[in-house]
Amino acid sequence: MAGAIRKAVFPVAGLGTRFLPATRALPKELLPIIDRPLIDYAIAEARAAGIETMIFVTGLDSNASQLRSHLNLPADRMAALAGKSAELGRAMAAADLPPGAAQFVTQEEPLGLGHAVWCARELVGDEPFAVLLPDDLMDCDPSAIAQLVAVFEETGGGVVAVEDVPKEDTQRYGVIDPGAVEGRRVEVRGLVEKPRPEDAPSTLSVIGRYVLPPEIFDELARFERGAGGEIQLTDAMAKLIGVTPFHGLRTVGRRFDCGSKAGFIAAQIGFALKDTEIRDDVLRQMETELRV
Ligand code: UTP
């Protein structure tokens, strides 16, 4: 199925400082939830929305080469692993992308999420596109990005996934100034990056899923530094409000913030308890741990 959005950008060039030392040489996006790396969940989500081209914005270092080898496994290694059992073969095939579907671009310096997205401009070209941050793990059906694409098909412009966060957490997010509400869709009247709780226009915060118009690249190209001295995607999106339609969508389903330690563990528990093969064992272990 060819949908309205054909390309997805995965910015994976961050330093992953909250997971050091695990991320000294391993990209955060290869950390697994049970037996699948975060990046695989995000790719599956994009494919479920009919997206065909996956653009990975990687750093310069060893993280990038590890991601590339994961996504484009050499044929001999693939054959050796998949040959061991039919089940392994299926698991390996599920993680594999069709030839040419994965494209890579380098962000030479981690100057911020907005800069990472800007690095993908040539590969995206002049068309609307999706952005997925794999460390936000979305457990949704239909897939979270498919829900955003469905809204985009009605409204055009920009669509971002939003979620209410505790007031004291607004300084970790881009927060929207909400306008008209229609079901789960909220008009975005304004956007502020990492406001202090007392300055936040609401608690409705942008989480790691976006559908963006190509005009965003013109705004990002100004290289304006925002919160934390970084080139922020939120600031560029804010400039498009009033120029193109802009909506937030409270997606149906759950989000695990796997960029934080507690969220990462919550995802492990949540996915383990959904897995019939390990659920009972895990529950027993948890009961034991609670008694210790
Ligand atoms: P985060 O804010 O989670 O930063 O980035 P991080 O470096 O990954 O992790 P911490 O905070 O140091 O632990 C949000 C997303 O933007 C990407 C990250 O890879 C992640 O997907 N990103 C961030 C880039 O690709 N480049 C950047 O310069 C900054």
Residues whose N, C-alpha, C, O or C-beta is under 5 A from the ligand:
A	BS01	UTP	P11 V12 A13 G14 L15 G16 T17 R18 F19 V57 E109 P110 L111 G112 L113 A116 L133 P134 G259
